Amino acid sequence: MKKLKERYNNARFRTKLLLIFGVTSLLPLLIILIISSRLNTRNMTAKVDELMLMNLKQIAERVNLNLEVYTNVLYQIYQDEEITENIKVLLEDSDTGYAAAYNRINDRLKQYNTTESGVRCTSVICADGTSVVYDFGTGSSIDHLWKNYKDLRMTEPYQEAEGQPGMVITSTMAFKEREGSRQEWFRHYFHIAKRVFDLENLEAGSIATIVMSVDVEALNRICNAGETETGINFIMDPDGRCISYPDEDFSGLKKKDSLSIEEFVNLSGFMENRDISVTSYEDPVTGWIFYNAYDREYILRDVARSQRLYIAIGVLAILASAAAILGLVRQINRSVDEVMCGIRRVQGGDMDTQVRVVCRDEIGRIAENFNQMTVQVKNLIKEVKSATDRQKNAEIRALEAQINPHFLYNTLDSINWMAIEKEEYEISRMIRNLGIILRYSVDKSNSIVEIRMVEEWLERYISLHQMRFEHVFSYQIHVEEAARDKKIHKLLLQPFVENAVLHGLKDKEGGGLLYVDIGLSEDGETLHIIIEDNGKGMSRELQEHYNDPEKAVADDGRSIGLHNVFSRIRMYYGERASWNIKSIEGMGMVITIKVPVIGQETV
């Protein structure tokens, strides 16, 4: 270290200046360029992934809408009484009426013609193995998709539907087309299956299974799948089997567990030897996983060009600065003797001596520039000091303007003690309750709390309204002991209570009553919540509106509070939550809410 210091001290001025320039300017600039480049790449990648995720969600919504068309048709077939009655005739194992029943079922299936939407064929597979299949592609009940299967009960759609009460969507299967020709090729179909029951003899089990076979190309069109410059979209089930893929040869194949999605895409022939980035979205409705694989280098090519341009500009700036410094050093070396004359005069004690500019040579320019620089530096110092003072004053004003929750709580506490000193105990209780309510509401408003905490908060919240409206109503809160330890989302009941007070009870002259009851179902899996008041009630039109789940969560401007809470209930608990409003205008209203207990399978 000592030797390095000695070598630095003995080095030429030019060497020192270049070394200082490299350490203080060049190295930090390079570090900044590298860090900014990586940050820009990371931020842009995050934005692209976010856009891809939004695109996948939209694709999933369109797929669900398309599947809903198929399931609606299948549900119509399932409810077709003529088909059900003729299935029972086929199961009687009698020659009498068998052919007629078969033909009637076949004729009914023809009427559900959905070939334009991608449905290839519809099959009715009876419990005894008898099958009626109508193929919309061939227009035949003999030359159909399943003609190579002797017993359709052995097919995957039938097997997966067994034991399932609702509709079942099975994975993609490949079927050979144009058999016997030189150009044999495969098409891929997924299937939707639903068991059929005899409503007059349910204990006998299902009498048949309806299977609808849909061309996977219908999903490919929705996904806009196919090789593009930016990437591909495709669908897999949770087991890793391809539901839809740009190359139909891969539809129905199962990805090996050892392969990553990036490796699978490369093996499929798409975007080989490219830097692939994958975004995925699991659809909660179908359970399918939607993927987008894109070429990161292609997407970020403009960012890379900009970064290279910035680096080139930075390097040019550094070289220009170095050249300017070298030129300046040479000028200083040539003019240093003249400058030293003036310095020696100052060293001799003549403090009023100034370097006199005799001519417009290098020293003259240096002196002039020095004088100008001095003036500019003084002005800059003043400007910097002024800017610093303005910034400091702005920060002080910002700090003075901050009102955080702790300040609010402490202020309420001070007011509370002032009220106690004045023996205003009613005001003190209101302030204390208000502070607790604010703390409860502000702290993680979307978190999950125990029912006992909800009970305590409601007690304070309602009592505050009661004092506010001069005790025009009374209230009761009842919570079953078994429900106290159960959990619910915070602030879920507050809009209902507030609605009951502000719209039902506040204008009553007296005798108002608000009743809140929280109980637990017998199986311990559902919370039953009742909010009842004897206020002015609700119109029949509003009852019907809010009792319709679709309308209740739609914001039509009627009541932001109720719309918000119904939307939250649906968001938190899905279809397992329900509510019902009963009201008579002028007599009161009862709201019943049922939500699953947190910890059970609610979502």
Secondary structure, 3 states (H helix, E strand, C coil): CHHHHHHHHHCCHHHHHHHHHHHHHHHHHHHHHHHHHHHHHHHHHHHHHHHHHHHHHHHHHHHHHHHHHHHHHHHHHHHCHHHHHHHHHHHCCCCCCHHHHHHHHHHHHHHCCCHHHCEEEEEEEECCCCEEEEECCCCECCCCCCCCCCCHHHCHHHHHHCCCCCCEEEEEEEEEECCCCCCCEEEEEEEEEEEEECCCCHHHCEEEEEEEEEECHHHHHHHCCCCCCCEEEEEECCCCEEEECCCHHHCCCECCCCCCHHHHHHHCCCCCCCCEEEEEEECCCCCCEEEEEEEHHHHCHHHHHHHHHHHHHHHHHHHHHHHHHHHHHHHHHHHHHHHHHHHHHHHCCCCCCCCCCCCCCHHHHHHHHHHHHHHHHHHHHHHHHHHHHHHHHHHHHHHHHCCCHHHHHHHHHHHHHHHHHCCCHHHHHHHHHHHHHHHHHHCCCCCEEEHHHHHHHHHHHHHHHHHHCCCCEEEEEEECHHHCCCEEECCCCHHHHHHHHHHHHCCCCCCEEEEEEEEECCCCCEEEEEEEECCCCCCHHHHHHHHCHHHHCCCCCCCHHHHHHHHHHHHHHHHHCEEEEEEECCCEEEEEEEEECCCCCCC
